[in-house]
Amino acid sequence: MLKIWGRLTSVNVQKVMLAVRELALPHTFIPAGGPFGVVDTPEFAKLNPNRTVPVIDDGGFVLWESNAIVRYLAARYGVGTLWPEDACIRADADRWMDWQATEWQGAMGPAFLGLIRTPEDKRDKAAIDTSIKRSNTRALILEQALQGREFIAGRHLTIGDIALVSSAHRWLALPIERPDTPALAAWYRRVMMRPAPQGVLTLPLE
Ligand SMILES: N[C@@H](CCC(=O)N[C@@H](CS)C(=O)NCC(=O)O)C(=O)O
């Protein structure tokens, strides 16, 4: 059976769990990382030398890096659904996965760490402000891309939405000022109405 190591408060683990739940894959979830520890053990280092979550073991095939895991699960178990058969539609979805990890999540990092994980008197306000500005700029790029679209690559939920919605959840839950993004908000509601995010993206930021 598919095994997943992680903690549900991690944006990278959330992506994997959304994919697993969209694909209705039987699995065992092993709490790891943050308060659960485990990542510091020699056994875990053999699975992932980075000592980070998520990690999966699918019948002996071990994989780390959240986007690679989502792509693997979708390609193996979700052809025609999460993994579009059309190469152009798939590349469109795939490109947003890279954008999520390198652009939006990267931009949001200092604001998330500063506002959610740092006591008020220790916060780097300038870094947080820059991060908010950069995250909002990227959100407006996504807003533009979602104009007239039900999902990021067209009419069906794909790997692109899986990655993006975890960052959208963070961006919308951060205590910051945000620009108006009606298409993004409607898309977020559409994704959140599905069963997969329940209990995963409904947790408060931590
Ligand atoms: N690029 C990696 C990043 C993995 C990563 O940094 N994971 C964090 C959680 S988001 C982690 O394991 N931190 C240590 C911990 O939680 O103990 C991925 O996308 O999987």
The ligand as a Tripos MOL2 file, in Angstrom:
@<TRIPOS>MOLECULE
LIG
   20    19     1     0     0
SMALL
NO_CHARGES

@<TRIPOS>ATOM
      1 N1         11.0340   21.1840   -2.1620 N.3       1 LIG1
      2 C1         10.5600   20.2780   -1.1380 C.3       1 LIG1
      3 C2         10.4760   21.0410    0.1620 C.3       1 LIG1
      4 C3         10.2120   20.1120    1.3330 C.3       1 LIG1
      5 C4         10.1840   20.8790    2.6420 C.2       1 LIG1
      6 O1         10.8920   21.8920    2.8310 O.2       1 LIG1
      7 N2          9.3760   20.4000    3.5780 N.am      1 LIG1
      8 C5          9.2570   21.0600    4.8610 C.3       1 LIG1
      9 C6          7.7770   21.2100    5.2100 C.3       1 LIG1
     10 S1          6.9440   22.2530    4.0600 S.3       1 LIG1
     11 C7          9.8880   20.1910    5.9340 C.2       1 LIG1
     12 O2          9.9380   18.9850    5.8120 O.2       1 LIG1
     13 N3         10.3730   20.8250    7.0030 N.am      1 LIG1
     14 C8         10.9340   20.1080    8.1090 C.3       1 LIG1
     15 C9          9.8790   19.6270    9.0670 C.2       1 LIG1
     16 O3          8.6770   19.8050    8.8350 O.co2     1 LIG1
     17 O4         10.2710   19.0370   10.0850 O.co2     1 LIG1
     18 C10         9.1860   19.7120   -1.5560 C.2       1 LIG1
     19 O5          8.4810   20.3910   -2.3170 O.co2     1 LIG1
     20 O6          8.8490   18.5810   -1.1650 O.co2     1 LIG1
@<TRIPOS>BOND
     1     1     2 1
     2     2     3 1
     3     2    18 1
     4     3     4 1
     5     4     5 1
     6     5     6 2
     7     5     7 1
     8     7     8 1
     9     8     9 1
    10     8    11 1
    11     9    10 1
    12    11    12 2
    13    11    13 1
    14    13    14 1
    15    14    15 1
    16    15    16 2
    17    15    17 1
    18    18    19 2
    19    18    20 1
@<TRIPOS>SUBSTRUCTURE
     1 LIG1         1 GROUP 0 **** ****
